[in-house]
Amino acid sequence: MTHPTPSASTAASMAARIAGLTDWPWSDLANEWRRLFGGDPPVANRRFVEKRIAHRWQEIEFAKTNRALLDRNRRRIDELVATGTLTRQRVGAVPVAGTTLVRVYAGVEHRVQVLADGEFEYAGTRYSSLSKIARTITGTQWSGPLFFGLRKGGRR
């Protein structure tokens, strides 16, 4: 049985590839282990092997494709070395590209796709923020992360 090698450029396709590992026969898992790690699996535990293969695929794929993440980490390391402290990162960061956010509002299901460039797509239109989409849906000012359940409401 031939399985595609991980060349996914999006988190969604990587997630689908990883989910498909459960359908692979043991012999194919062992062959993929050998390809990735250069030897036989250390144990005959299917879940262990699947998890390690999935982890390695993600290391390979996202280390080379997520240039923005690597650049942000380099800036943060430089900041830490120069000042000895780090500025706080935003709470409630944008979900992984490929994620579909679903919200039922006024009896209508609304679906928002998270795009790779940090933008969002709703009803065929691109938006720069979830708050703009929430306002489009409700006609009133909303916190987008709150509206889509990515952040809890209430006072801090």
Contacts in CASP RR format, 6 or more apart in sequence:
PFRMAT RR
TARGET T0000
AUTHOR 0000-0000-0000
METHOD contacts of the structure
MODEL  1
MTHPTPSASTAASMAARIAGLTDWPWSDLANEWRRLFGGDPPVANRRFVE
KRIAHRWQEIEFAKTNRALLDRNRRRIDELVATGTLTRQRVGAVPVAGTT
LVRVYAGVEHRVQVLADGEFEYAGTRYSSLSKIARTITGTQWSGPLFFGL
RKGGRR
1 24 0 8 1.000
1 25 0 8 1.000
1 28 0 8 1.000
3 24 0 8 1.000
3 28 0 8 1.000
3 32 0 8 1.000
4 17 0 8 1.000
6 14 0 8 1.000
6 17 0 8 1.000
6 57 0 8 1.000
6 60 0 8 1.000
6 61 0 8 1.000
7 61 0 8 1.000
8 14 0 8 1.000
8 16 0 8 1.000
8 17 0 8 1.000
8 61 0 8 1.000
9 61 0 8 1.000
9 65 0 8 1.000
10 97 0 8 1.000
10 98 0 8 1.000
10 116 0 8 1.000
11 96 0 8 1.000
11 97 0 8 1.000
11 98 0 8 1.000
11 99 0 8 1.000
12 96 0 8 1.000
12 97 0 8 1.000
12 98 0 8 1.000
12 99 0 8 1.000
14 57 0 8 1.000
14 58 0 8 1.000
14 61 0 8 1.000
14 62 0 8 1.000
17 57 0 8 1.000
18 54 0 8 1.000
18 57 0 8 1.000
18 58 0 8 1.000
21 29 0 8 1.000
21 50 0 8 1.000
21 53 0 8 1.000
21 54 0 8 1.000
22 50 0 8 1.000
24 32 0 8 1.000
26 44 0 8 1.000
26 46 0 8 1.000
29 41 0 8 1.000
29 46 0 8 1.000
29 49 0 8 1.000
29 50 0 8 1.000
29 53 0 8 1.000
30 40 0 8 1.000
30 41 0 8 1.000
30 49 0 8 1.000
32 53 0 8 1.000
33 39 0 8 1.000
33 40 0 8 1.000
33 41 0 8 1.000
33 49 0 8 1.000
33 52 0 8 1.000
33 53 0 8 1.000
34 40 0 8 1.000
36 53 0 8 1.000
36 56 0 8 1.000
36 57 0 8 1.000
37 52 0 8 1.000
37 56 0 8 1.000
41 48 0 8 1.000
41 49 0 8 1.000
43 49 0 8 1.000
62 69 0 8 1.000
63 70 0 8 1.000
76 86 0 8 1.000
79 85 0 8 1.000
79 86 0 8 1.000
79 87 0 8 1.000
80 86 0 8 1.000
91 151 0 8 1.000
92 145 0 8 1.000
92 150 0 8 1.000
92 151 0 8 1.000
94 114 0 8 1.000
94 118 0 8 1.000
95 101 0 8 1.000
95 114 0 8 1.000
95 150 0 8 1.000
96 114 0 8 1.000
97 114 0 8 1.000
97 115 0 8 1.000
97 116 0 8 1.000
97 118 0 8 1.000
98 113 0 8 1.000
98 114 0 8 1.000
98 115 0 8 1.000
98 116 0 8 1.000
99 113 0 8 1.000
99 114 0 8 1.000
100 111 0 8 1.000
100 112 0 8 1.000
100 113 0 8 1.000
100 114 0 8 1.000
101 111 0 8 1.000
101 112 0 8 1.000
101 113 0 8 1.000
101 114 0 8 1.000
101 130 0 8 1.000
101 148 0 8 1.000
101 150 0 8 1.000
102 109 0 8 1.000
102 110 0 8 1.000
102 111 0 8 1.000
102 112 0 8 1.000
103 109 0 8 1.000
103 110 0 8 1.000
103 112 0 8 1.000
103 137 0 8 1.000
103 147 0 8 1.000
103 148 0 8 1.000
103 149 0 8 1.000
104 110 0 8 1.000
105 137 0 8 1.000
105 138 0 8 1.000
110 122 0 8 1.000
110 133 0 8 1.000
110 137 0 8 1.000
111 122 0 8 1.000
112 120 0 8 1.000
112 121 0 8 1.000
112 122 0 8 1.000
112 130 0 8 1.000
112 133 0 8 1.000
112 148 0 8 1.000
113 120 0 8 1.000
113 121 0 8 1.000
113 122 0 8 1.000
114 120 0 8 1.000
115 121 0 8 1.000
115 126 0 8 1.000
119 126 0 8 1.000
119 127 0 8 1.000
119 128 0 8 1.000
120 126 0 8 1.000
120 127 0 8 1.000
120 128 0 8 1.000
120 129 0 8 1.000
120 130 0 8 1.000
120 133 0 8 1.000
121 127 0 8 1.000
122 133 0 8 1.000
122 136 0 8 1.000
122 137 0 8 1.000
127 133 0 8 1.000
127 136 0 8 1.000
129 144 0 8 1.000
130 144 0 8 1.000
130 145 0 8 1.000
130 147 0 8 1.000
130 148 0 8 1.000
130 150 0 8 1.000
131 141 0 8 1.000
131 142 0 8 1.000
131 143 0 8 1.000
131 144 0 8 1.000
131 145 0 8 1.000
131 147 0 8 1.000
133 144 0 8 1.000
134 142 0 8 1.000
134 143 0 8 1.000
134 144 0 8 1.000
134 147 0 8 1.000
134 148 0 8 1.000
135 141 0 8 1.000
135 142 0 8 1.000
137 147 0 8 1.000
138 147 0 8 1.000
143 151 0 8 1.000
144 150 0 8 1.000
145 151 0 8 1.000
146 152 0 8 1.000
146 153 0 8 1.000
END
